[in-house]
Amino acid sequence: MKKLLLSLTYTVLTLSCVATEKPQLNKTKPNLSTSSYGYWQQHVSYTMEIDMDVDTYQYEGKQKLVYTNNSPDILTRVYYHLYFNAFQPGSEMDVRSRTIRDPSPKIADRISKLQPDEIGYIKVKSLKQNGKAISHETVGTVLEVKLDQPIQPGESVTFDMDFDAQVPVQIRRSGRNNEEGVALSMAQWYPKLAEYDDEGWHADPYIAREFHGVWGDFDVKLTIDKDYVVGGTGYVQSETNTKKGKKTIHFKAPNVHDFTWAADPDFIHDTFEMPNGPKLHFYYKKTLDPKYLENWKKLQPDTAKLMTYFSEAIGDYPYDQYSVIQGGDGGMEYAMCTLITGERSYGSLLGVTAHEMAHTWFQFLLATNEAKHEWMDEGFTSYISTLAENELSGNKSENPLLESYQDYIVLANSRYEQPLTTHADRYRYNQVYGIAAYNKGTVFIAQLGYVIGEENLKKTIKKYFNDFAFKHPKPMDFIRTAERVTDFELDWYLIDFAQTTNTIDYGIKSVEGNTITLERIGLMPMPIDLSVTYIDGTTEDFYIPLQMMRGEKPSSATIINDWAWAMPTYTFNVGKTIKSVEIDSSQLMADVRRENNTFTVE
């Protein structure tokens, strides 16, 4: 098993963040057009003052949080994430990394070896609700809070918190002094209120995967050594020198669900103006080798092209800035920016930037719960970023998504696949998670184009963004959007491909004269595209609708009778003698055994 999985190649990519001076705070009001669907979400407003000591990597924080309960429920407790606590020997992240059979090499057993001055922590010193002290307990990476008074539906309360923290040695995403020498990569660095929605609280421990946050506004004053260049989420309101060689930078970030920043005394800060916005920011170390410095310059106009592509293919980018910042441990998306390691070939730098920027749409603006629906986050992002890179390249591939299909099919045939409903932390193997989230997630959306037609898929993506930007959509929201666009019934597609490990396997059972018999071998149903070549050299395409879909995609092919799923075979006649037959010549249907998809008459 391990040998098999290690033979599968996939690239685990991640995302990131930044800062500038154009505070147009009115551009990011949420679209409430889906209120008729019975949707609601909570709201937070953070005000924080942070004093960072760049010598000890410790900081003091004061946080005022106004929390509005838009739910119909009475809340008797709340939870905060304390993500930095994961970077301590004996944490769940540490133990999981040392006990899973294929640990991430970025973590491995590094956490277990951290010394007291290298660990990460967030220690809550005091917490008040509307001015009154309340009880709280730190349990790993989660702060459990018992409220003094329940929060009623529609009520807003104020929490005041004082906390101390230490930045860990950079191991996973966040941290100090990463392998390229970036001083501070500050992601998930503050006490962050957990999300509460129609499924209840989401106070997941930080074990390995990604994040989920409450939509709101941030007002952050960061005090740091005056020699440090800082890029981060939000618009810079002011920068003032303070005593003892420090400066205070004031940021505001409207309508985001996260706040990230990075800092280094050797950062170069470039900007690139797009004709219709946003302004692009680039932060990278001036100490990079000349070849890498050249790559970061070359990246800037191409990043603008990516921004244009995603805005046109999905929906307009709503903020006034976006930043690409050297930092972290690979690539990771955050509000208005990405952290990305910078010592890369140009192809790698552009590819990771494309992926992380695409996450701005698929996970940041369309803010799915990454722990529960990691494939909507990573898969949809991989799909659209692969298409963007293909568009930007001078050598366009006819099927740029073929590798994702191939990797998914290997996993589906391996007997180690788990359904996409698996919580991101609870896959048996990291590599199974990676192929499921990135590759099968890509196939899910690409193959939907095979099912409903490419133009309908494009319309679905745009309507999905228009209806669910600034919200927390779920898998059924995407499928219902496709149903609204097409008037088809599509729940079967979500059920079989995402909620089970059923596979697609259709074959050509026999060809005799002008009669074709097909068979369904796998459990998952699909409509069928069929190409027939006749003995006289002419060709004809046929389309066999899936009966339970209750509709047919737009097609130039000859449409014949529906195929009901329970019927294992399907027979029909054509007008001439047949030479060969092929199921799905486009290879956009993820048939796990393509060897039975073609038949040639001897």
Secondary structure, 3 states (H helix, E strand, C coil): CHHHHHCCCCCCCCECECCECCCCCCCCCCCCCCHHHCCCCCEEEEEEEEEEECCCCEEEEEEEEEEECCCCCCEEEEEEECHHHHCCCCCHHHHHHHHCCCCCCCCCCCHHHCCCCCCCEEEEEEEEECCEECCEEEECCEEEEEEEEEECCCCEEEEEEEEEEECCECCCCCEECCCCCCCEEECCCCCEECEEECCEEECCCCCCCCCCCCCEEEEEEEEEECCCEEEECCEEEEEEECCCCEEEEEEEEEEECCCCEEEECCEEEEEEECCCCCEEEEEEECCCCHHHHHHHHHHHHHHHHHHHHHHHHCCCCCCCEEEEEECCCCEEEECEEEEECCCCCHHHHHHHHHHHHHCHHHHHHECCCCCCCHHHHHHHHHHHHHHHHHHHCCCCCCCCCHHHHHHHHHHHCCCCCCCCCCCHHHCCCHHHHHHHHHHHHHHHHHHHHHHHCHHHHHHHHHHHHHHHCCECCCHHHHHHHHHHHHCCCCHHHHHHHHCCCCCECEEEEEEECCEEEEEECCCCCCCEEEEEEECCCCEEEEEECEHHHCCCCCCCCEECCCECCCCCEEEEECCCCEEEEEECCCCCCCECCHHHCEEECC
